[in-house]
């Protein structure tokens, strides 16, 4: 026998899953965008001139 459709739960207006996800991203730093313009400030990490030498 088919079951009657349940009514939708009342909307609370609070996105709890979104709050948890935002807190996780803030804690882990996964929401941070990479600022590539600041990479030049790091200097040359490998001691090379930035040009890959091919063939010798």
GIPE-V20811 format. One record per pair of residues at least 12 apart in sequence whose ideal C-beta (glycine too) atoms are under 8 Angstrom apart, sorted by the first residue. I is the first residue (numbers start at 1). J is the second residue. Records with the same first field share a line. If there is no record, write none. Layout:
I = J ; J
This chain:
none
